Amino acid sequence: MNQNLNDGLNFLSKLSRKRVWNALKVIYSFYESKWTGKATQRGLPMSISFEPTTSCNLRCPECPSGLRSFTRPTGMLEDGLFKKTIDELSDTLLYLIFYFQGEPYLHPKFLELVKYASKKGIYTATSTNAHYLNDATARRTVESGLDRLIVSIDGTTQDVYEQYRVGGKLEKVLDGTRNILKWKRELKSKTPHVVFQFLVVQPNEHKIEDVKRLADELGVDELGLKTAQIYDYEQGDPLIPTIDKYSRYSQKPDGTYQIKNGLDGHCWKMWHSCVITWDGKVVPCCFDKDAHYRLGDVSETTFKNLWQSDAYRQFRQTLIRSRSEIEMCKNCTEGTQVWA
């Protein structure tokens, strides 16, 4: 059976009456808000991202973890805080991403957290640089019930790979991937759905066909070619691809760059999802990497109270009025092609 079909069926198996009803309320709230110009929210998030840690072993140039440039506190997620939040949301939560900043496998209890959510029937996913997927950890990953494993592979040779994944070793990524695939076979498991994520930047764009062949050779379930977010793009950047379809930015007649995005007055993410940092701060989305727009703290209140708070309502209302009023939204992928 087609592996994408397997993954789709697995995702559908997570649906329940409460999750479907909640999803319908969220969708209705989003369109009602767009049509009336008044922010309303009748449901709870369908998806959340939980940050296991801010720590990372690599030094990627467009990443706050890699650059060690955070102004917010750094640390590791406490399992008590995680379980409290998951217990509150598990009836309606459909999709849980174990990732925001940092390398999830550096959290000593990461796979225990995955197993906890998986046992509640939530679709679980994470993104990793795959440097810690030794044989034992790969087996534990498959046994944890993780549904989707995104492996960052941004080159097919060491010299190209390390231009973005600074400090990384391509062979470790390949070995880790092989270990996961081996244990899926050994344990006769359909999960996790293994995705090679190739972040297309100028130094690696000539390797696109090579990574397609490599993905086929290894037997991963899916290959995703992802466009890159560049922080200071206006004057150009050596990471911006020359192949237009793989760039989120276009060059203007005066030589400067602009994002391929009209900044419409809405954002689906503000209605169906959010991000929770390792220390419990709730921020609107994954673009708020340094947690500037803190809408509450799940260590101080229930998530439901926070989700329906005046702070959240006002933030959604600002988005409806004009996304250009919010600094991080000016370089946002909403309305821009992320996967090429």
GUDOTI-452886 format. One line per field, with one value per residue: residue in three letters; x, y, z of N, C-alpha, C in turn. Coordinates in steps of 0.02 Angstrom, whole numbers, plus 50000, padded with zeros to 5 digits. Each point is the difference from the previous one (the first is absolute). Layout:
residues N
r	ALA,... $
n_px	X,... $
n_py	Y,... $
n_pz	Z,... $
ca_px	X,... $
ca_py	Y,... $
ca_pz	Z,... $
c_px	X,... $
c_py	Y,... $
c_pz	Z,... $
//
This chain:
residues 340
r	MET,ASN,GLN,ASN,LEU,ASN,ASP,GLY,LEU,ASN,PHE,LEU,SER,LYS,LEU,SER,ARG,LYS,ARG,VAL,TRP,ASN,ALA,LEU,LYS,VAL,ILE,TYR,SER,PHE,TYR,GLU,SER,LYS,TRP,THR,GLY,LYS,ALA,THR,GLN,ARG,GLY,LEU,PRO,MET,SER,ILE,SER,PHE,GLU,PRO,THR,THR,SER,CYS,ASN,LEU,ARG,CYS,PRO,GLU,CYS,PRO,SER,GLY,LEU,ARG,SER,PHE,THR,ARG,PRO,THR,GLY,MET,LEU,GLU,ASP,GLY,LEU,PHE,LYS,LYS,THR,ILE,ASP,GLU,LEU,SER,ASP,THR,LEU,LEU,TYR,LEU,ILE,PHE,TYR,PHE,GLN,GLY,GLU,PRO,TYR,LEU,HIS,PRO,LYS,PHE,LEU,GLU,LEU,VAL,LYS,TYR,ALA,SER,LYS,LYS,GLY,ILE,TYR,THR,ALA,THR,SER,THR,ASN,ALA,HIS,TYR,LEU,ASN,ASP,ALA,THR,ALA,ARG,ARG,THR,VAL,GLU,SER,GLY,LEU,ASP,ARG,LEU,ILE,VAL,SER,ILE,ASP,GLY,THR,THR,GLN,ASP,VAL,TYR,GLU,GLN,TYR,ARG,VAL,GLY,GLY,LYS,LEU,GLU,LYS,VAL,LEU,ASP,GLY,THR,ARG,ASN,ILE,LEU,LYS,TRP,LYS,ARG,GLU,LEU,LYS,SER,LYS,THR,PRO,HIS,VAL,VAL,PHE,GLN,PHE,LEU,VAL,VAL,GLN,PRO,ASN,GLU,HIS,LYS,ILE,GLU,ASP,VAL,LYS,ARG,LEU,ALA,ASP,GLU,LEU,GLY,VAL,ASP,GLU,LEU,GLY,LEU,LYS,THR,ALA,GLN,ILE,TYR,ASP,TYR,GLU,GLN,GLY,ASP,PRO,LEU,ILE,PRO,THR,ILE,ASP,LYS,TYR,SER,ARG,TYR,SER,GLN,LYS,PRO,ASP,GLY,THR,TYR,GLN,ILE,LYS,ASN,GLY,LEU,ASP,GLY,HIS,CYS,TRP,LYS,MET,TRP,HIS,SER,CYS,VAL,ILE,THR,TRP,ASP,GLY,LYS,VAL,VAL,PRO,CYS,CYS,PHE,ASP,LYS,ASP,ALA,HIS,TYR,ARG,LEU,GLY,ASP,VAL,SER,GLU,THR,THR,PHE,LYS,ASN,LEU,TRP,GLN,SER,ASP,ALA,TYR,ARG,GLN,PHE,ARG,GLN,THR,LEU,ILE,ARG,SER,ARG,SER,GLU,ILE,GLU,MET,CYS,LYS,ASN,CYS,THR,GLU,GLY,THR,GLN,VAL,TRP,ALA $
n_px	50042,49979,50063,49989,49974,50052,50040,49967,50001,50064,50007,49964,50042,50030,49957,49967,49944,50033,50048,49955,49962,50055,50021,49939,50004,50061,49983,49943,50037,50044,49954,49969,50061,50016,49941,50003,50065,49968,50056,49982,49996,49969,50060,50035,50066,50002,50047,50051,50047,50032,50035,50032,50037,50038,50027,50057,50018,49957,50025,49939,50016,49943,50033,49955,49979,50007,49970,49965,49947,49975,49946,49962,49975,50050,49982,49979,49954,49963,50008,50003,50033,50039,50003,50008,50038,50034,50000,50012,50045,50016,49944,50027,50059,50014,50039,50054,50031,50047,49990,50049,50042,50063,50040,49940,50044,50015,49934,50023,49941,50031,50026,50011,50016,50036,50024,50008,50020,50043,50007,49998,50031,50049,49992,50057,50035,50059,50046,50047,50060,49971,50033,49942,49989,50033,50026,50021,50020,50025,50020,50024,50024,50014,50027,50022,49989,50059,49958,50036,50051,50011,50038,50037,49997,50046,50020,50031,50040,50053,50035,49949,49993,50065,49984,49946,50008,50019,50055,49960,49983,50005,50056,50000,49981,50042,50047,49982,49996,50057,50021,49969,50020,50059,49991,49981,50049,50049,49970,50006,50029,49942,50015,50037,49959,50050,50011,50030,50023,49995,50034,49965,50066,50028,50033,49936,49978,50065,49981,49952,50025,50058,49967,49970,50058,50029,49946,50002,50065,49991,49949,50015,49952,50036,50004,50018,49988,50033,49960,50049,49989,50008,50036,50060,49942,49984,50061,49964,50011,50061,49952,49979,49959,50035,49977,49961,49983,50065,49979,49999,50053,49980,50039,50003,49972,49994,49991,49954,49986,49947,49960,49991,49974,49934,50019,49961,49941,50036,49994,49995,50066,49978,49967,50045,50050,50052,50045,50024,50033,50062,49994,49959,50040,49941,50024,49986,50064,50024,49970,49969,50057,50000,49939,49997,49956,50012,49959,50046,49987,50009,50055,49964,49975,49936,50011,49945,50017,50059,49974,49959,50061,49997,50057,49974,49943,50035,50040,49949,49974,50060,50003,49939,50019,50059,50021,50000,49952,50010,50055,49989,49940,50044,50025,49934,49995,49956,49979,50055,50029,49985,49959,50057 $
n_py	49940,50052,50021,50046,49949,49960,50052,50009,49934,50001,50055,49973,49951,50059,50003,50042,49984,50000,49966,49962,49995,49991,49958,49976,50002,49974,49957,49987,49997,49966,49966,49988,49992,49963,49970,49995,49983,49953,50001,49939,49963,49950,49987,49943,50009,49992,50047,49973,50046,49949,50045,49944,50037,50047,49947,50011,49948,50031,50032,49982,50032,49970,49970,50025,49936,49997,50059,49963,50021,49952,50039,49948,49977,49960,49941,49955,49974,50020,49935,50028,50052,49959,49956,50051,50027,49945,49990,50065,49989,49943,50018,50061,49988,50018,50054,49966,50058,49955,50064,50042,50004,49992,49953,49975,49965,50064,49998,49990,50032,50020,49940,50014,50062,49977,49951,50049,50041,49956,49984,50066,49967,50039,50028,49966,50057,49992,50048,49967,50014,49953,50043,49992,49981,49983,49940,50010,50062,49975,49946,50038,50032,49944,49977,50062,49981,50031,50046,50054,49984,50065,49978,50047,50003,50046,49938,49981,50051,49981,50017,49974,49942,50004,50019,49961,49934,50058,49962,49988,49936,50004,49967,50042,50047,49977,49994,50059,50023,49971,50024,50057,50001,49983,50042,50041,49977,50005,50056,49997,50059,50028,50010,50057,50044,49977,50064,49999,50048,50024,50040,50025,50004,50058,49987,49981,50053,49994,49985,50035,49990,50018,50047,50011,49991,50041,50039,49991,50012,50047,50021,50066,50018,50055,50040,50048,50039,50028,50053,50043,50010,50060,50013,50013,49999,50060,49996,49945,49936,49978,49996,50057,49950,49978,49940,50037,49941,50001,50060,50023,50020,50059,50007,50059,50044,50024,49934,50031,49968,49966,49990,49940,50053,49996,49962,49950,50029,49946,49951,49947,50008,50062,49962,49966,50044,49978,50036,49948,50050,49983,50065,49980,50042,50028,49984,50049,49998,49958,50054,49991,49993,50064,49978,50045,49962,50008,49949,49970,49967,49939,50026,50052,49971,49985,49952,49973,50019,49976,49946,50010,50016,50058,49977,49938,50021,50041,49948,49956,50046,50007,49934,49999,50047,49976,49949,50052,50001,49936,50016,49947,50028,50048,49948,49998,49934,50027,49959,49973,49978,49953,49956,49992 $
n_pz	50000,49963,50015,49953,49966,50016,49988,49943,49990,50016,49964,49951,50016,50002,49950,50037,50029,50057,49969,49970,50054,50035,49954,50000,50066,49995,49952,50033,50056,49964,49966,50057,50026,49947,50001,50066,49995,50035,50036,49981,50054,49968,49975,50001,50009,49934,50002,50034,50008,50026,50032,49981,49959,50024,50029,49969,49965,49959,49948,49985,49943,49987,50050,50043,49996,49934,49996,50044,49966,50038,50007,49983,50057,50013,49976,50044,49961,50051,50015,50061,49976,49966,50049,50041,49954,49988,50065,50002,49951,50029,50030,49992,50028,49938,50001,50018,49995,50007,49991,50014,50052,49982,50023,49983,49964,50010,49997,50062,50004,49945,49994,50064,49982,49949,50038,50045,49951,49977,50064,49993,49951,50020,49941,50004,50000,49971,50009,49967,50025,50036,50038,50031,49938,50055,49999,50062,49985,49944,50034,50049,49949,49968,50056,49996,49937,49994,49976,50010,49962,50010,49951,50030,49933,50008,49984,49945,50012,50035,49947,49967,50031,50012,49939,50010,50002,50024,49997,49947,50006,49934,50012,50052,49957,49955,50047,50027,49938,49984,50058,49987,49938,50027,50052,49953,49962,50047,50018,49933,50005,49992,50064,50001,49972,49964,50016,49941,50041,49939,50042,49950,49998,49986,50058,50008,49968,49988,50063,49973,49941,50028,50034,49942,49969,50044,49998,49935,49999,50045,49962,50007,50041,50010,49947,50042,49947,50050,49992,49998,50065,49973,50053,49976,49968,50027,50025,50002,49987,50015,50047,49975,49983,49949,50019,49962,49976,50017,49980,50063,49965,49978,49948,50027,49958,50063,49994,50037,50056,49981,50053,49975,50027,49993,50052,49980,50013,50001,50044,49963,50005,50000,49958,49964,50015,50036,50031,50034,50029,50007,50014,49950,49969,49991,49940,49957,49981,49955,49975,50058,49968,50014,49984,49950,49966,50064,49990,50037,50057,49972,50026,49976,49946,49993,49955,50020,50060,49989,49970,50050,50017,50033,50026,50000,50027,50038,50011,50006,50040,50026,49998,50023,50044,50018,49963,49960,50047,49983,50032,50040,49992,50001,50033,49995,50009,50042,49952,50026,49944,50045,49971,49968 $
ca_px	49958,50036,50016,49961,49932,50005,50003,49935,49953,50020,49976,49927,49983,50003,49938,49947,49944,50018,50050,49967,49956,50043,50027,49946,49991,50057,49993,49945,50022,50047,49965,49957,50042,50018,49942,49971,50051,50004,50033,49965,50029,49953,50030,50068,50045,50003,50071,50046,50071,50030,50072,50034,50060,50031,50069,50013,50069,50024,50008,49969,50005,49937,49964,50021,50035,50067,50039,50002,49980,49938,49996,49957,50033,50009,49997,49967,49930,49985,49947,49937,49966,49977,49945,49942,49970,49973,49940,49945,49981,50003,49935,49987,50062,50010,50068,50049,50067,50053,50053,49994,50071,50040,49998,49959,50031,50043,49960,50010,49938,49962,49959,49947,49947,49967,49959,49943,49950,49978,49952,49936,49972,50017,50050,50061,50052,50057,50050,50065,50059,50015,50067,49996,49961,50039,49958,49954,49952,49956,49950,49955,49958,49947,49957,49965,49937,50007,49966,50036,50068,50028,50073,50029,50058,50005,50055,50014,50071,50017,50019,49939,49958,50024,49995,49944,49999,50068,50018,49968,50032,49950,49998,49959,49931,49984,50000,49941,49942,50002,49981,49927,49969,50013,49957,49931,49994,50007,49942,49941,49963,49988,50020,49979,50005,50065,50003,50061,49985,50057,49990,50034,50035,50043,50057,49983,49946,50024,49998,49930,49991,50039,49965,49945,50028,50020,49939,49977,50048,49993,49933,49959,49931,49981,50050,49971,50045,49973,50029,50032,49988,50061,49983,50016,49998,49987,50059,50026,50036,50030,49960,49940,50012,49995,49943,49945,49947,50022,50013,49942,50012,50011,50042,49966,50042,50056,50049,49982,49956,49937,49970,49946,49945,49960,49981,49927,49980,49977,50052,49969,50036,49978,49938,50002,50061,50043,50064,50015,50072,50022,49982,49928,49975,49962,50011,49953,50020,50071,50040,50020,50052,50026,49942,49986,49928,49977,49928,49982,50047,49960,50019,49966,49928,49981,50008,49936,49993,50049,49980,49942,50015,49998,50064,49995,49948,50028,50051,49964,49966,50052,50013,49944,50004,50058,50058,50060,50010,50038,50065,50020,49957,50024,50042,49962,49986,49928,49988,50060,50014,50051,50025,50003 $
ca_py	50060,50063,50020,50060,49976,49971,50055,50033,49957,50003,50064,49996,49955,50039,50040,49978,50047,50063,50034,50025,50055,50058,50025,50037,50064,50043,50021,50048,50062,50034,50033,50050,50057,50033,50032,50053,50047,49997,49937,49954,49933,49956,49934,49996,49986,49934,49982,50042,49983,50003,50005,49959,50034,50051,49979,49969,49982,50031,50073,50021,50073,50037,49971,50028,49948,49992,50061,50014,50071,50010,50047,49968,49946,49936,49944,49937,49993,49956,49954,50015,50053,49970,49954,50040,50032,49948,49973,50048,50009,49939,49981,50038,50011,49950,49998,50027,50005,50007,50040,50072,50012,49948,49930,49964,49940,50019,49995,49931,49961,50017,49945,49987,50049,49976,49942,50023,50030,49948,49957,50036,50000,50062,49993,50032,50011,50040,50016,49987,49999,49928,49983,49959,49940,49938,49942,49994,50055,49989,49951,50031,50047,49961,49972,50055,50016,50060,49990,50032,50020,50042,50001,50055,49980,50057,49989,49929,49992,50034,50070,50039,49994,50040,50072,50024,49964,50012,49956,49936,49948,49969,49928,49987,50006,49941,49941,50004,49984,49927,49966,50006,49958,49931,49979,49996,49933,49947,50000,49998,50061,50047,50067,50066,50019,50033,50052,50039,50071,50032,50073,50023,50064,50006,49954,49929,49992,49957,49931,49978,49935,49951,49981,49957,49933,49974,49981,49937,49947,49982,49976,50041,50001,50062,50053,50066,50054,50056,50066,50025,50067,50039,50056,50065,49983,50057,50016,49938,49957,49944,49940,50002,49960,50033,49969,50040,49959,49979,50059,50036,50071,50019,50059,50058,50034,50038,49953,49976,49942,50003,49934,49985,49993,50060,50016,50005,50013,49941,49950,49938,49974,50031,49967,49927,49974,50046,49972,50005,49995,49951,50023,50009,50060,49987,50052,49989,49953,49983,50058,50039,49955,50025,50008,50070,50010,49951,50008,49969,49951,49943,49982,50046,49998,49946,50019,50023,50071,50037,49999,50044,50061,50064,50009,49961,50031,50062,49983,49979,50059,50038,49965,50012,50070,50006,49961,50042,50033,49955,49997,49934,49979,50029,49950,49940,49956,49995,50026,49990,49929,49974,49938,50008 $
ca_pz	50000,49999,50068,50017,50016,50067,50048,50001,50036,50070,50025,50006,50056,50062,50007,50046,49996,50032,49959,49939,50019,50015,49937,49966,50036,49984,49931,49997,50033,49956,49945,50029,50016,49937,49969,50042,50022,50073,50018,50045,50004,50034,50012,50027,49943,49971,49997,50037,50000,50067,49994,50050,50024,49956,49987,49935,49988,49938,49999,49936,49998,50004,50057,50065,50039,49971,50010,50072,50002,50037,50055,50049,50037,49965,50047,49982,50019,50056,49980,50036,49963,49937,50011,50022,49941,49957,50033,49991,49930,49961,49970,49939,49963,49947,49972,50047,49972,50050,49971,49989,49990,50032,49976,50049,50029,50056,50061,50024,50005,49940,49974,50050,49987,49940,50017,50040,49955,49953,50034,50002,49933,49964,49948,50025,49949,50021,49950,50030,49956,49995,50024,50061,49986,50001,49992,50057,49999,49943,50020,50048,49962,49967,50053,50036,49968,49959,49936,49945,50016,49947,50004,49961,49960,49955,49954,49987,50012,50062,49989,49989,50061,50056,49987,50039,50064,50023,50055,49992,49961,49957,50009,50059,49978,49960,50044,50042,49958,49988,50062,50007,49949,50019,50055,49974,49969,50051,50044,49956,50017,49946,50024,49975,49929,49997,49949,49989,49987,49967,50000,49939,50003,49941,49999,49987,49950,49945,50023,50006,49967,50038,50062,49979,49990,50065,50036,49970,50017,50071,50011,50044,49978,49967,49995,49997,49982,50038,49989,50061,50027,50009,50044,49970,49929,49956,49960,49973,50047,49963,50007,49957,49940,49934,49967,50028,50032,50065,50040,50026,49987,49930,49993,49970,49950,50028,50025,50066,50000,50036,50011,49954,50047,50002,50069,50008,50069,50037,50009,50022,50058,50063,50021,50007,50032,50038,50021,50072,50011,50051,50067,50007,49968,49938,49949,49945,49948,49997,49979,50059,50026,50062,50045,50015,50005,50049,50010,50063,50027,50022,50068,50045,49989,49955,49930,49974,50019,49962,49930,49994,50037,49964,49963,49938,49958,49973,49950,49940,49972,49964,49937,49954,49978,49955,50022,49996,50064,50043,49967,49978,49945,49938,49966,50015,49944,49987,49933,49962,49990,50045,49970,49927 $
c_px	50044,50010,49962,49928,49998,49998,49933,49948,50015,49975,49924,49978,50000,49937,49952,49943,50018,50050,49970,49956,50040,50028,49948,49988,50057,49994,49945,50021,50046,49963,49951,50039,50020,49941,49973,50051,50008,50027,49959,50035,49955,50030,50067,50047,49996,50072,50039,50072,50025,50076,50035,50061,50021,50070,50007,50075,50029,49999,49971,49991,49935,49957,50025,50036,50072,50044,50010,49980,49936,50007,49954,50038,50005,49998,49964,49929,49993,49942,49934,49959,49971,49938,49937,49964,49969,49937,49940,49974,49989,49934,49989,50062,50012,50073,50047,50070,50050,50058,49980,50071,50038,49993,49964,50034,50051,49962,50004,49937,49956,49953,49947,49942,49960,49952,49937,49945,49972,49948,49931,49970,50013,50053,50062,50053,50058,50047,50068,50056,50030,50070,49999,49960,50045,49951,49948,49947,49951,49945,49949,49954,49942,49951,49959,49931,50001,49972,50040,50069,50028,50075,50027,50062,50008,50061,50011,50074,50017,50014,49939,49957,50023,50000,49940,49998,50071,50014,49971,50039,49946,49995,49960,49926,49979,49998,49938,49936,49997,49978,49924,49966,50010,49952,49926,49989,50001,49938,49934,49953,49992,50020,50068,50006,50062,50003,50070,49979,50064,49984,50040,50028,50050,50059,49982,49949,50020,49998,49929,49989,50037,49962,49938,50023,50019,49940,49973,50045,49992,49931,49960,49930,49982,50060,49963,50053,49971,50036,50024,49977,50067,49982,50010,50006,49999,50058,50030,50039,50028,49962,49939,50014,49995,49941,49937,49949,50019,50015,49935,50003,50011,50039,49962,50047,50060,50053,49987,49950,49936,49973,49942,49936,49961,49980,49925,49983,49970,50059,49969,50034,49974,49935,50009,50061,50035,50065,50007,50074,50016,49978,49927,49971,49964,50010,49960,50019,50076,50043,50023,50054,50029,49945,49989,49926,49971,49927,49976,50051,49960,50022,49963,49923,49983,50008,49934,49988,50047,49978,49941,50012,49994,50063,49997,49950,50027,50052,49967,49966,50050,50016,49945,50004,50057,50059,50064,50013,50044,50066,50016,49958,50024,50046,49969,49984,49925,49985,50061,50014,50058,50033,49996,49990 $
c_py	50062,50027,50063,49982,49969,50055,50036,49959,50000,50065,49997,49956,50037,50040,49968,50051,50068,50039,50028,50060,50062,50031,50041,50068,50048,50028,50053,50067,50040,50038,50052,50064,50038,50039,50059,50053,50002,49931,49961,49932,49957,49932,50006,49981,49927,49973,50046,49975,50008,49998,49957,50035,50054,49980,49968,49988,50033,50076,50028,50077,50039,49977,50030,49949,49993,50060,50017,50073,50014,50057,49972,49946,49937,49943,49940,49998,49951,49954,50012,50053,49973,49957,50036,50031,49949,49969,50046,50001,49935,49980,50034,50008,49943,49990,50035,49997,50011,50038,50074,50024,49943,49932,49957,49941,50017,50000,49928,49957,50010,49943,49978,50049,49980,49944,50021,50028,49947,49955,50033,50008,50063,49985,50040,50005,50037,50011,49995,50007,49930,49980,49953,49936,49939,49941,49994,50054,49993,49949,50030,50051,49964,49974,50054,50014,50065,49988,50028,50024,50038,50006,50055,49975,50051,49997,49926,49985,50041,50074,50044,50000,50049,50076,50031,49966,50002,49957,49930,49951,49963,49925,49980,50003,49938,49937,50000,49982,49925,49961,50001,49952,49926,49977,50001,49931,49946,49994,49999,50058,50045,50071,49995,50005,50043,50048,50030,50071,50033,50074,50029,50071,50001,49951,49927,49990,49955,49926,49972,49931,49945,49977,49959,49928,49968,49977,49933,49942,49976,49971,50039,50006,50061,50047,50067,50052,50064,50065,50029,50069,50034,50062,50067,49991,50060,50017,49939,49962,49941,49935,49999,49962,50043,49971,50028,49958,49978,50059,50031,50074,50012,50065,50056,50034,50037,49954,49975,49943,50013,49929,49991,49989,50066,50022,50013,50007,49940,49952,49938,49973,50028,49969,49926,49974,50054,49963,50010,49989,49952,50020,50022,50063,49981,50059,49981,49946,49991,50057,50042,49961,50023,50017,50072,50011,49947,50013,49968,49948,49942,49975,50042,49997,49940,50023,50030,50074,50044,50009,50048,50069,50062,50010,49963,50031,50063,49986,49978,50059,50043,49968,50013,50071,50009,49961,50043,50039,49959,49984,49931,49976,50027,49953,49931,49959,49994,50034,49993,49926,49978,49937,50006,49933 $
c_pz	50000,50071,50021,50017,50069,50053,50006,50038,50075,50033,50011,50059,50067,50012,50049,49994,50030,49959,49936,50017,50016,49936,49962,50033,49984,49930,49993,50031,49956,49945,50026,50015,49937,49972,50040,50020,50075,50021,50051,49999,50043,50018,50035,49944,49977,50001,50046,49989,50071,49992,50053,50030,49951,49980,49931,49993,49937,50004,49934,49999,50005,50059,50065,50044,49976,50013,50074,50013,50038,50051,50055,50038,49958,50051,49971,50027,50059,49982,50035,49965,49935,50012,50022,49940,49954,50029,49989,49929,49960,49966,49932,49956,49951,49982,50050,49969,50057,49969,50000,49984,50034,49968,50052,50034,50055,50066,50025,50004,49938,49979,50051,49990,49937,50016,50039,49955,49952,50031,50005,49930,49960,49947,50020,49945,50032,49941,50033,49949,49997,50023,50060,49990,49995,50000,50056,50000,49942,50017,50048,49965,49967,50053,50036,49971,49960,49931,49941,50024,49940,50011,49955,49964,49945,49955,49990,50003,50062,49989,49988,50063,50054,49986,50035,50069,50029,50062,49994,49957,49961,50012,50061,49983,49962,50043,50044,49962,49987,50063,50011,49952,50016,50054,49981,49969,50053,50043,49962,50016,49939,50019,50032,49924,49994,49941,49997,49984,49973,49995,49943,50010,49942,50000,49983,49944,49942,50019,50005,49968,50038,50063,49983,49991,50068,50041,49974,50021,50072,50015,50051,49971,49958,49998,49993,49984,50029,49982,50066,50019,50012,50041,49967,49924,49953,49953,49967,50052,49961,50007,49954,49935,49936,49961,50033,50038,50070,50047,50024,49982,49926,49997,49964,49949,50028,50032,50070,49995,50041,50008,49951,50040,50004,50070,50008,50074,50035,50008,50031,50063,50066,50026,50014,50038,50041,50016,50076,50010,50057,50070,50006,49969,49934,49953,49938,49951,49999,49974,50058,50037,50067,50051,50022,50014,50047,50018,50065,50019,50029,50069,50052,49994,49957,49928,49974,50018,49959,49927,49987,50032,49957,49959,49934,49953,49966,49946,49935,49966,49960,49934,49949,49972,49950,50027,49999,50064,50047,49965,49973,49940,49932,49961,50009,49938,49984,49933,49954,49994,50044,49972,49924,49965 $
//
